[in-house]
Every structure is written in C-alpha cells, then in structure tokens.
Amino acid sequence: MKILLFSRLPIPMELRSQIDRFGLETEVCSGATAGPQPDDTVLLSWGGDGTLLKAIHWLDGAEIPVVGVNAGHLGFLTTALPTGTSEVLQQIRDRKIQIQPRTMLEVTGEFGIRYAVNEAAVQRQDGGMITVDIHVNGQLAATCRGDGVLVATPTGSTAWSMSVGGPIVAPSCGCLVVAPIAPHNLTMRPVVIPDDSVVTLHADRAAAISVDSELVRFDSEASFTIRRATRRFLLATTPGLSFYDALRNKMNWGI
C-alpha cells in the first residue's frame, strides 16, 4: 500500500518514521497533479482543512481516498489528531479506514470549468453592494442585494456557509445550500435545494467569484452556472468517529 503525503507545513520526521514502521510505501506529493497511482494508494493530508482542500484539488478528480490529520485549527474534515497518527496508519495498513464519497460542485463561467469541494460564491470586490439574480433550474428564485451569494455542498455547510447563517447538513444528504452573504433585505434566508438542481448566479456589475477560496475577478456583469459535479472526492475516516462526533467535539455542543 502506498501513502501520498501532502502538506503545506514541514512534514515531521516522526511521521515519516511511523510510516516506515508500518511498512508502507511513501511519496511526498509534488507536481501539478497526482498523475497515475496504484489502486491501493491513500493520500494523507497533514495540516488543516485548507490543506486538505488543496490536496483534493491536487488529485484532479482521481478517486484516491484522502485522510486528514489535523495539524491546523478547527478541522471538520481533518478529524484525526497528530497524537493519533499511528492508529490512522495502522487502519490504513489493515484496510479498515471508512470511505465516504462526497459531493463536489462544477462551476462554469468565462474562465471555463472549475471544481469546488466547499462552495462557490459570487461576491463584491469593492465597498458597494452587488445585485445577484438567483435562478434554479431556469426559474428566478430570488434577487439578492448585498455582499453576494454562495452555493455550498453538504461538506461546505460547515465552512463559509455556516458563517453566513446557513444550516449544517449531514454529508450524505443529496442537497445544496444557496445562501445570501450579508443581504440588504433582512428577510433573505438560506435555501436548501436538491443536488440535481442547476443554479445560475448573475451579478449586475463588476464583482468576483470565489471557488474554494480561489478568487477570480470580472470587470462587468457576468453569469455563472453551478451544478453537482460528476467527479467526487473520497474522504477517509477512522472507524468509530461519526459526523456527529465531529460536530459535538468541534462545536463544543453539550459541554
């Protein structure tokens, strides 16, 4: 079995030594994308959720399970702690890790096609508010005046979407969240829609679109189409740790 190591931090020598002790082949991620890999490859992301997002995009659609070790901050995706790395490696070696297929977004605009794990957002790029028309399956759903609008996956519901008042969605739910960002009309609320919906966001003037924090600016009005992507990513988790365990631990619920 092969371990791909992905990190934006220096990789600790102790981690390399642990991998060697379990008899696992190791390769530090390099190059623009993963390229061809053996069938039994697992990517280990060392860092926070931001590092794990970079790792998923580096895979470029390759369905290689990704396990995150949280050497960062909050970490809803990187649930394993550095102190539990040996247990994670043992479960990888024994092929006991659990695989969760997760939805991604396909975002189409003048820049072509991009993919998002968490969300895509049309947002202002200066001090003035923007107007965004939201169409769902060709029907006008709302016109939002404010800082912008985002569309999030269930995975992204614990990221930017949560900070703008969106609901937390269990990862297995077949839905998307459409959420206004600081709307001028205080009756605007996030809406949950089926994940086979096609969302079009039209901005009335120069603004920007953020796809998993990668920002593209545009100088005039523009439209973007957002739908569930045909590609997905495979999140690897350790047995016995559920989504609700992560919520309770990270959000300090019931403490």
ABEGO torsion letter per residue (X at the ends): XBBBBBBABBBBAAAAAAAAAAGBBBBBBBEABAEBBBAABBBBBBEBAAAAAAAAAAAGGBBBBBBBBBABBAGAABABBAAAAAAAAAAAAAGABBBBBBBBBBBBBAAEBBBBAABBBBBBABABBBBBBBBBGGBBABBBBEAEBBBBBAAAAABAAAAAGBBBBBAABBBBBBBBBGBABAABBBBBBBAABBBBBBBABBBBBBBGGBBBBBABBBBBBBBBBABBBBBBBBBGBBAAAAAAAAAGBGX
